[in-house]
Amino acid sequence: MLKKVPDVQEWSMNLEKVSLMGNQWLHIPLEMSPPKCPRLTTLLLSQCNIVSIPEGFFKHMDALKILDLSWNPIKSLPHSLSNLKNLTSLLLDCCEDLGNVPSLSNLGVLRKLDLRGTNIKEIPHGMENLVSLEHLNLDQSKNLNEIPNGVLSRLCCLQDLIVGETLINGKEVGGLKKLQGTLGGRFYDLHNLNMYLEACRGREQPRQFRIFVGDMDFPKFSEVVRKAIVASGRNIYNYQIVLPHDIEGLRIWFCNVDCSEEYPLFSRVGGCKQLEEIITSEVEPEERGMVITEFHLPQLGLLSLGDLPELKSICSAGGVLVCDSLLQIEIVDCPRLKRMGLNLPKFDNVPPSASANLSLSVRIRPKEWWESLEWDGPQPKSLLDPFVIVLPGDIDGLDIGYCNVDNTIDI
């Protein structure tokens, strides 16, 4: 285990690759002369507990292509880094004390920039000049509020844009035609989201995306959900928002929502302490007679109801929710919920002995509630007994684990 970098004499002219990774107490003396390594292409110094680097350390490393300084408590970087014109990868992820980065104006061939989990408050100077950049990661940069307008539109080669809850411009992101890998960021509002989706229409969208809209401190999705949108703290009207056709998860969080029955916008909602019924028909039961009203959600994979003290039913009397693809049911602390009108076609014509082989999870609390519940669907409630899991009483909350479907319900 090294405790300081090799002396300058050991940095020979013929060095091409150097890895000092994992030397956790590595010290670079500030008085150290700049190493002369004109052929050095790779320098790996991650997880070395490096606090500082001499100002001219990179002065004679003109051929350097890959520089990895990740997971170090370094506070600033030497200006000699700005002249590494052949650098293609600059990895500074999880340098939690790093507050600023020297100018990147001259790094014209840089393809990967990772600043995830750093302490920067603004994007590095000259980032708009990185016209070859393919991968940008600014995720978990808590003090970086936004990427200024006019920057992203210049980064025309971006394939991955991961900025967490940092604000980005929907129109500019939509103009990134090569952005087909990963997108993660926060749009200012629903208008920005729609501008992005409109710009993407007719071309391949990112293989995975995690888009936030509105306020910060969003609820999180499981990593298994690859394509998700979360809206928080906004007024939402059903004519305002268009969703990607392949979305796998949607959360509407502390929003004022106005939707018509003819065009239900969403299936995730939180903080509804006075909610009594989820799906309500405008036709009174006496007018409907004995006819069962079916509400079809063919792609619904997860139904989660939590902390709804006034909820009495999912559908109004005579209504049934038809769920062809339901994989998981979670009902927690809904004491007044007395009837669930669910039709699960996957159980049709399946003998009880074979039903346990079906894919379904039923997570409930408390057990007494489940035993008193009226099951109004065509299948008997007893078919679900093999799938029931009683959650412990001291659980703090629900984490939605997975859904590879078009809609989910979380209320």
N, C-alpha and C positions, 0 to 999 in steps of 0.2 A: 504494500500500500504506500504510494508516494505521498509525501507531505508538501512538496513544492515541485513546480514544473522543472524539467531538465534544464541545466545551465545552457546559456546561449551557444556555447561551443558544441553541444550535443545536437543542436538543430542544424543538421548538415544541409548542404546545397542540393543534395540528391533526394531528400525526403519527398515522398508523394502523398502518403497517408499517415496520419497520426491519430491514435485514439488513447485518451487518458480517462475515459468514462469510468465513473464509479469510485474514483479516488477521493473519498468524501472530505478530506481535509487538505485539499490541494491549495497551495498558496502561490500566487504570481507576484514576485517582488516588484514594487513600483519602480525601483531603480534599474530593473533589468533592461538591457539593451534589446532593441527589436531583433528577433530571430531573422536570419536571411535564408528564406526557403522559397526560391523562385519557382520551384516545380510542385510545391505542395498544393494538392487539389481538395483534400478532405481533412478537416480538423474537428474531432469529436471531444468535447469537454463537458458533457452533460453529467449532472449529479456529482459535482466535484466540490461543492460548497465554496465556490469562487465568489469573493466579495467585490473585488475590483480587478481591472485589467489596465496595464500601463498604456498611456496615451498613444504611443507609436507601435504597439504590439503587432499590428497587422500591416505595418508599413512596407515590408518586403515580402508579401505573400500575394503577389499579383495574379497568380494562377488559381487561387482558392475558389472552389465551386460550392463546397458544402461546409457550412459552419454550424455546429450544434452546441449551443450554450444553455440548453434547457435545464430546468430544475436546479438553478443556482440562485443564491440570495444577492445577486448583483444589483446595484442600484442604478448604474449608468454604464454606457458603453463608450469606448474611445472613438474619437472622430476618424481615426485611421480606417475604421470599418467602412466609412462612406466611399472609399476609393477602391473597394474590391469589385472592379467592373466585370469580372467573370463569375461572380457569385450567382448560383442558381437556387440554392436553398439556404434560408436563414431561419434557424429554429431557436426560438426564445421562449417556448411555452413553459408555463409554470415558474417563471422568474417573478415571484410575487412582489418583490421590492422594486422591480424595474419601472421607473417613472417616466422615462423618455428614451427615445431612440434617435441616434444621429440621422442626418439627412440621407434619404434613399435615392436621391435624384439621379445619381450616376450608376445605379444598379439596374441597368436597362435590360439585362437578360435574366433577372430574378424570376423564377417560376413558382417558388413556394415560400410563403412568409407566414410563420406561426408565432403569434403573440398571445396565444390563449392563456388566460389566467395571470396576465401581467397587471401592473398598476398604472398603465398609461392613461392620461386624461384626454388626449387628442391623438389623431392618427399621425404617424411620422411624416415629417416634411418631405415632400417630393414623392409621396406614394402614388400620386396621379400619373407619374412618369413610368410606372412599372407596366408597360404595355405588353410584356411577355408573361405577366403573372397568371398562373393557372389555379393556384390554391391559396386562399386567404382565410386565416383563422384568427378571429378576435374574440372568440367565445369566452365567457366568464371574466371579461374585463369590466369590472363593476363600475369603474369611474369613467368609462368611455360612453358618453350618452348618445352620440350620433356620428354618422359619417357624413361630412358636408356634401351638399349638392355639387355635382360636377366631377366628383372623384370616381365613382363607380362606373360612370359612362365611358371613362377613358380606359378602363381595364377590360378591354374587349376579348381577351383570351381566357377570362375566368371560367373555370369548370366547377369549382367548389367555393362557395361563399358562406362562411360560418361565423356569424357575429353575435349569436345569442340574443340578448335583449337590447342590443344597440340599434338605434333607429336608422332605417335605410329608406331610400326613396323608391316607391313602387315602380314608377315609370322607368327610372334608370336601371333597376334590377331586371325589369322586363326586356330591356334592350340588350341584355347580355345573352347573345344567341348561342354561346357555347356552354352556358350554365346548365349542364345535364347530369352533374354528379350529386352534390349535396347543397341545399340551401337552408340556412338557419338565420333568422333575423326578425326584427320588429318593425312593422309598418306603422306610420303615424296614425292612420285611420282606415276605415273600410273603403274609402275612395281610393287610397293608395293600393290596397289589396286588389281592388277591381282593376286598377290601371295595370298592375303587374299581370293579372290573369288575362286581361284583354291583349296585352302585348305578347303573351305566350301562346295565344290561340293558334292552332294549326301547326305547331312544332312540338318536338319532344320536350317534355318537362323534366325537371330533376328526378333522379331515381329515388331520392328521399328528400323530404322537406319538413321543417319544423318552423312554422310561421306564427308569430305573435302579432296581435293587433291591439293597440291601446296602451293601458297602464302597465307598469312593471309588476314584479312579484307574481308571476303567473303560476297556476298549478301545472305540474309536470306530467308528461306522458311516460309510460314505460318505453325503454329503448326499442322494444319489439314493434311498436307502432312507428312505421317508417314515414308515413305521410300524414301530417296533422296540422291543424290550425287551432289556435287558442285566441279568443277575443275576451278582453277584460275591461270593465269600467266604461262602456260606451252605450249610447242609444242605438238600437238596431231595429231596422224596419225591413220587411221581407223583400222590398224592391231594391235594397241597398247592396246586397251581397250575392255573389255568384261563387259557387264552390267548385274546386277541381273535380273532374269526373271520377278520379281514382283515389279520392281522399279516404283515409282509413280511420282517422280520429278527429272529432270536433268538440271543443269545449267552449261554452258560452258562460263566462264567469263574472258575476256581479254586474250584469248589464240590464238596462231597461229595454225590453223586447216587445215589439208590436208586430204580431203575425196574424194573418187571416187563416181561417180553417181550410180554405181552398189551397193555400200555399204555405204549408208548415215549413219554416225555414230551417229549424235546427232540432237536435236531439241532446244537447248537453246543457245543463242549467244548474246553478248552485245558489244556496242561500234563500230558498223559498219556504220560509217558516210557516206561512199561512196557506200553502197550496193544499187543496182538498181533492182535486181530480186532475189527471194529466191530459187525457183525451176526452173531450166533451162534445157530444152531438147536439146540434141545435133542434133536433126532432125529439119531442117529448115521448116518453115510453108509451103513454096511452095512445098516441097517434101512430106509433110504430107497430103496435100490436105484438104478435109473437115473433116478428121478424128479427133475426140477429144481424146487427150491423158489424161488418168486419173491417178492421183497419189493417192494411197490409204493409208490413215493413220487411220486404224479402231479404235485404242485406244486413239487417240488424244482427250484430254479433254479441253485444254486451248490454244488459239492462241493469243499471245500478241506481238504487234508491237509498239515500242515506240522510238521517237526521231531518225527517219531515214529520213533525209532531201532529199535523192536522190532516195528513193524507189519508183519504178513506178508500179510494179506488183508483185503478189505472184507467179504466174505461167507464163511461157512464153505463147505467143499467141497460142490459141488452146489447152491449158492445163487447167485441172480442178483438184482441190484438193478435194478428197472425204473423208469426215469426218463423220463417223457414230456416234461417241460418243461425239461430241463437246458440251461443256457446257458453255463456256465463250469465248467471243471475245473482245479483247481490242486493239483499234487503236488510238494512241495518237501522235500528231505532226508528221504526215507523209504527208506533203502537196502535194507531187507529185504522191502519190498513186492514180491511176485513175481507175484501174480495179482489181476486186477480183473474181477469178474463184473458187468459193466454191460450192460444192454439199453437201447439208445437207439432207441425206435420211430420217431423222426423220420427215421432213415436207412433204414427199411424201404422196399423197392421204389423207391429213389432211385438212378439210375445214377451211377457215380463221377464222370462229367463234370458232373453237376448238384449234387453234394454240397457243393461249395464255396460255393454260394449259401445254405446253411443257416446259422442263427445259432448259433455255438458258438465258444468260445475254450478252448484247452487249454494251460495254462501249466505247465511242468515244469522240474525240475532234479535231477540232471544229465541230459544227453542220453543217456549210456550206459545209465542206468537205464531210460529209455523203450524203448530198443532191445532190452533183455533181458526186458521185461515180457510175461507171459502174459495175453492178452486172452480171457477165457472167455465173453464175450457172443456173441449170435448174429451180430452184424455183425463183419466183419474189422477188425482194428486199423488196417489201411492206409487205411480210410475217414477216419480222424481225422488223418492226416498233414498235410493242408493247413491244419489249424487249430492245429498245435503251435507254441508259442513257447517257446524255451529261455531261462529267466531267467538273468541274470548271476550268477556265483559269489559276488560280494561284496554281494548284496542283504541288508539287515538283517532284513527281515521282510515279511509279506504284509499288504496293506491290501485288505479286501474291498470291491470297487468298487460293485457294484450287484446288486439282485435285486428284481423286482416280483412276488414269489411268496409262498406261505404258509410255506415252510420253507427253511432253508439248513443246510448242514453245514459246520462249521469245527472241526477237531479238531487 
